[in-house]
Amino acid sequence: GSARVLVTGGAGYIGSHACRALAEAGLLPIVYDNLVFGHEWAVKWGPLERGDIGDRDRLDAVIRQHRPEAVLHFAAFAYVGESVADPGRYYRNNVAGTLTLLEAMRDNGIPRMVFSSSCATYGIPRSLPITEATPQNPINPYGRSKLMVEQMLADFSRAHGIGWTALRYFNAAGACPQAGLGECHTPETHLIPLVLDAARGLREAVTICGTDYDTEDGTCVRDYVHVGDLAEAHVKALARLAGGGGSGAYNLGTNRGHSVRAVIAAVETATGRKVPVVEGPRREGDPAVLVADATRARTELGWTPRFTELARIIETAAEWHARMHA
Ligand code: UFG
């Protein structure tokens, strides 16, 4: 049969899109997910094994059954505000859980991991756009948990020869409605789905979190990157590692920034509806601008995002949103 890849968090937003990309590349995704935030309906390209990354016995059983040749590691909690209020939950799941997973890989001889890291590991960047050499100074427990895992990977690599790639996503956005995949978080905190809800009257208004930033229109600027493009990068990262490429980290973004107001305007265009807006205070710990320099992913992974226009990314999100609420 085809090569098997263990995909932790494969029932989640980015993980499910990665499973589709793996299947299209002829690989078999074995989803390992506790379904705390993931969705059973999003698992369509291989088996679903329910389990927790912190459960060593369950991990060993699944690994011995399916004999994966690599791990894509998406499973993590990702609510920044909650990570400030309840850091133990984040260090337990994201850090300790990953440690258990890495030990299981070491002891079962799985040689490679591609890890879901984040631009949140940079904190408030010293310079823009952000390259992989930009110092990592995360400003919340979520970002720190992701950085700690990058550091564990480097140590496990040195000691045990596990090859790794950390992909530092900027703002994952959009959907693949043709594949029946898209964003579906409970609770939802991300800007684009919230704006879509407001456009369709599913919520009263969207609150702009801060209008006094030192940016062109006073609102935060982010680099929104299509989830299908992120998925593609994982397949390329796996191929590079399998071909003997060295370990390392890559930014995944479009090198373009868009303000909160620009996102709202793009949703209005995509839906043909007016979005009710409330101007609110800043959200704690929000950097003014996060924009990627993803040159390294382009040159070393051969990654070329198909979606470079915010309007196109938002159209896919709007189509998915309309379908979900049809
Ligand atoms: N925003 C609003 N109103 C809202 C929600 C968000 O104005 O109701 C603004 C935020 O202040 C921010 C931008 O919209 O400037 C995007 O916010 P998101 O919450 O969608 O995403 P973040 O930029 O906070 O993303 C961060 C990191 C990711 C991390 C993610 C966790 O960039 O790496 O949080 O979900 F994974």
Residues whose N, C-alpha, C, O or C-beta is under 5 A from the ligand:
A	BS01	UFG	A78 V80 S118 C119 A120 Y169 F170 T189 H190 L191 L194 T207 I208 C209 C220 R222 V260 R283 D286
